[in-house]
Amino acid sequence: GREDLHPTCSTNPPDRCPFAHHSIRVEHEYARGEPVIYLAAVDVGGGKVFGDLPEANTKVTFYRFVDRVMAREPYRSAARVFWILDHGHSHHPATFGYWMTRRYPNATPVYTPTHSSWLNVIENYFSSLTRKALTPNDFPSPEALRERIRGFERWRNRPPRPIHWTFDRDGLDQLMERWAGEGIRLEHASTSA
């Protein structure tokens, strides 16, 4: 989710910034507005982003979102569909895996290890959304924020671009060796459906 933040004074866009060496001036004092929830999934093979802006981030809203995606082709009739997920409360491994595999026998939830969001392609989309469309975060209303998110999703889907994941096993092995050399201990996450 994203918060609707109202700065106490306006942010200066780059063209009105009084100093040439500043690209933008942002007011850091703000009044907190209502949260805006954005659920999104990306089809890695085709690149299409599916999004929803529900009123709340609950199991019910997430399950409805999954229902809408899985009702579409090619997911409805695919032999296998993988959902890569974090450990969020609306799709927690303790409950969501059971619900999903009973409702959609062709779907498999796969959970990223804790603190490994970089393994989830949708996080790249959220990062791009934040950098390209939501910065600075000084929207006049929650609806303005929702419309900006919808607009970015429409732009991203014209045309959808497949995701070309370049991080491979060799890269993972090198990263693990580097972390081991730095004394970083990793814990493996395990889930059961």
URFEN-V297387 format. One record per backbone hydrogen bond with DSSP energy under -0.5 kcal/mol. CO is the residue of the C=O (numbers start at 1). NH is the residue of the N-H. If there is no record, write none. Layout:
co=CO nh=NH
co=CO nh=NH
//
This chain:
co=2 nh=36
co=3 nh=5
co=4 nh=33
co=5 nh=7
co=6 nh=31
co=11 nh=13
co=12 nh=25
co=13 nh=16
co=14 nh=17
co=19 nh=22
co=25 nh=12
co=29 nh=8
co=30 nh=32
co=31 nh=6
co=34 nh=4
co=35 nh=37
co=36 nh=2
co=39 nh=52
co=41 nh=50
co=42 nh=44
co=43 nh=47
co=44 nh=163
co=47 nh=161
co=48 nh=43
co=50 nh=41
co=52 nh=39
co=54 nh=37
co=56 nh=58
co=58 nh=62
co=59 nh=63
co=60 nh=64
co=61 nh=65
co=62 nh=66
co=63 nh=67
co=64 nh=68
co=65 nh=69
co=66 nh=70
co=67 nh=71
co=69 nh=72
co=72 nh=76
co=74 nh=78
co=81 nh=108
co=82 nh=84
co=83 nh=85
co=83 nh=110
co=85 nh=112
co=88 nh=91
co=89 nh=92
co=92 nh=95
co=92 nh=96
co=95 nh=99
co=96 nh=100
co=97 nh=101
co=98 nh=102
co=99 nh=103
co=100 nh=104
co=104 nh=107
co=106 nh=81
co=108 nh=83
co=110 nh=85
co=113 nh=116
co=116 nh=119
co=117 nh=120
co=119 nh=121
co=120 nh=123
co=120 nh=124
co=121 nh=124
co=121 nh=125
co=122 nh=126
co=123 nh=127
co=124 nh=128
co=125 nh=129
co=126 nh=130
co=127 nh=131
co=128 nh=132
co=129 nh=133
co=129 nh=134
co=130 nh=134
co=136 nh=138
co=141 nh=145
co=142 nh=146
co=143 nh=147
co=144 nh=148
co=145 nh=149
co=146 nh=150
co=147 nh=151
co=148 nh=152
co=149 nh=153
co=150 nh=154
co=151 nh=155
co=152 nh=156
co=153 nh=157
co=155 nh=158
co=157 nh=159
co=157 nh=160
co=159 nh=158
co=162 nh=164
co=163 nh=165
co=166 nh=168
co=168 nh=172
co=169 nh=173
co=170 nh=174
co=171 nh=175
co=172 nh=176
co=173 nh=177
co=174 nh=178
co=175 nh=179
co=176 nh=180
co=177 nh=181
co=178 nh=182
co=179 nh=184
co=180 nh=183
co=183 nh=185
//
